Amino acid sequence: MLGGGNPVSGQNPSGTGSSINYIGKHAYATSGTFAQSTSQQTMFDFTTGPQYIVGTLTCCGAVEMNTPQSGGITGFQLKINSEVVFLADTDTNANDQPGQATIELLIPPFSHINLVCEATADDANELVTALFVGEVYA
């Protein structure tokens, strides 16, 4: 038998979505895919628990799997407790900017995390993703 059931709380065993998941001393969030859009889209929106978390946030710009050299400019904004703490642009089309943006974070206890993305074009075939992986400390 492979796997071991749903080790995280919530309804989605794979853990994609806007919330944070905990497995022992680890925390993670995986946004799933978002179609490139000129409208702001919420990728993460959650509040942490009573511990602090040290981890890495990676925001990946728009990619079309059938045409990897396509893409475009995607902006990301991270807020912790309603304060903007990180802004980044990715450019997967012209490749004159990185295709992904990464930041190391220390997230205080009981923090509200909000990550949004917005692109310069609308294209349902161009997909944007984000991933957070961290360690939880008491």
C-alpha positions as CSV (number, residue, x, y, z in Angstrom):
1,M,0.0,0.0,0.0
2,L,1.4,3.4,-1.0
3,G,0.7,6.6,1.0
4,G,-0.9,6.8,4.4
5,G,-4.1,8.7,4.3
6,N,-4.6,12.3,4.9
7,P,-1.8,13.5,7.3
8,V,-3.1,17.1,7.3
9,S,-6.2,18.6,8.6
10,G,-8.7,19.7,6.0
11,Q,-10.5,18.2,3.1
12,N,-7.8,18.1,0.5
13,P,-5.2,15.3,1.1
14,S,-2.8,16.7,-1.5
15,G,-2.7,20.0,0.3
16,T,-3.2,22.4,-2.6
17,G,-5.3,25.5,-1.9
18,S,-5.0,28.7,-0.1
19,S,-4.4,27.3,3.4
20,I,-1.4,26.1,5.4
21,N,-0.9,22.4,6.3
22,Y,1.0,21.0,9.2
23,I,2.8,17.6,9.4
24,G,4.6,17.2,12.7
25,K,7.2,20.0,12.9
26,H,6.7,21.0,9.2
27,A,4.4,23.4,7.6
28,Y,3.6,23.8,3.9
29,A,1.3,25.5,1.5
30,T,0.9,24.7,-2.2
31,S,-1.3,27.0,-4.2
32,G,-2.2,24.8,-7.1
33,T,-2.4,26.4,-10.5
34,F,-3.8,29.8,-11.3
35,A,-4.5,31.0,-14.9
36,Q,-2.6,34.1,-15.8
37,S,-4.9,37.0,-15.2
38,T,-4.9,40.8,-15.2
39,S,-7.2,40.5,-12.1
40,Q,-5.6,40.0,-8.7
41,Q,-5.9,36.4,-7.5
42,T,-5.5,35.2,-4.0
43,M,-3.0,32.3,-3.8
44,F,-2.6,32.0,0.0
45,D,-4.9,33.3,2.7
46,F,-4.4,31.8,6.1
47,T,-3.5,32.4,9.8
48,T,-0.8,30.5,11.5
49,G,-1.0,28.9,14.9
50,P,0.8,29.6,18.2
51,Q,4.3,28.7,17.0
52,Y,6.6,30.6,14.7
53,I,7.7,29.2,11.3
54,V,10.9,29.5,9.4
55,G,10.6,28.7,5.8
56,T,10.9,29.5,2.1
57,L,8.3,31.0,-0.2
58,T,8.7,30.4,-3.9
59,C,6.5,32.2,-6.5
60,C,6.6,30.8,-10.0
61,G,5.7,32.9,-13.0
62,A,3.4,31.9,-15.8
63,V,4.3,28.8,-17.8
64,E,2.4,26.9,-20.6
65,M,3.4,23.3,-20.5
66,N,2.8,22.8,-24.2
67,T,4.9,25.8,-25.1
68,P,7.5,26.3,-22.3
69,Q,9.0,29.4,-24.0
70,S,5.8,31.3,-23.8
71,G,4.8,33.0,-20.5
72,G,4.6,36.6,-19.4
73,I,5.1,38.9,-16.5
74,T,3.5,38.1,-13.2
75,G,3.6,40.2,-10.1
76,F,3.4,38.8,-6.5
77,Q,2.5,40.6,-3.3
78,L,2.9,39.0,0.1
79,K,1.3,40.6,3.2
80,I,1.9,39.5,6.8
81,N,-0.7,40.9,9.1
82,S,-1.9,43.4,6.4
83,E,1.6,44.8,5.9
84,V,3.3,44.3,2.5
85,V,6.6,42.5,3.2
86,F,7.5,41.2,-0.3
87,L,6.9,42.3,-3.9
88,A,8.3,40.5,-6.9
89,D,7.9,40.3,-10.7
90,T,8.6,37.2,-12.7
91,D,9.0,37.2,-16.5
92,T,8.9,33.8,-18.1
93,N,8.4,35.1,-21.6
94,A,11.4,37.4,-22.5
95,N,13.5,35.8,-19.8
96,D,15.0,39.2,-18.9
97,Q,13.8,38.6,-15.3
98,P,13.8,35.4,-13.3
99,G,11.0,33.0,-13.9
100,Q,10.6,32.6,-10.2
101,A,11.0,34.6,-7.0
102,T,12.1,33.1,-3.7
103,I,12.3,34.6,-0.2
104,E,13.3,33.2,3.2
105,L,10.7,34.0,5.9
106,L,10.3,34.0,9.6
107,I,6.6,34.1,10.3
108,P,5.6,35.1,13.8
109,P,2.8,33.2,15.8
110,F,-0.8,34.0,14.9
111,S,0.1,35.8,11.7
112,H,-2.3,36.4,8.8
113,I,-0.6,35.5,5.5
114,N,-2.0,36.8,2.2
115,L,-0.3,36.1,-1.2
116,V,-1.8,37.5,-4.4
117,C,-0.7,37.4,-8.0
118,E,-1.5,39.6,-11.0
119,A,-0.3,39.4,-14.6
120,T,0.1,41.7,-17.6
121,A,-2.2,39.5,-19.7
122,D,-5.1,37.1,-19.5
123,D,-4.3,33.6,-20.7
124,A,-6.0,30.5,-19.4
125,N,-3.1,28.3,-20.8
126,E,-0.4,30.1,-18.8
127,L,-0.3,28.8,-15.2
128,V,1.1,30.5,-12.1
129,T,2.0,28.6,-8.9
130,A,3.4,29.3,-5.4
131,L,4.9,27.0,-2.7
132,F,5.8,27.6,0.9
133,V,7.8,25.0,3.0
134,G,8.9,25.7,6.5
135,E,9.7,24.3,10.0
136,V,7.6,25.0,13.0
137,Y,9.2,26.0,16.3
138,A,7.5,26.1,19.7
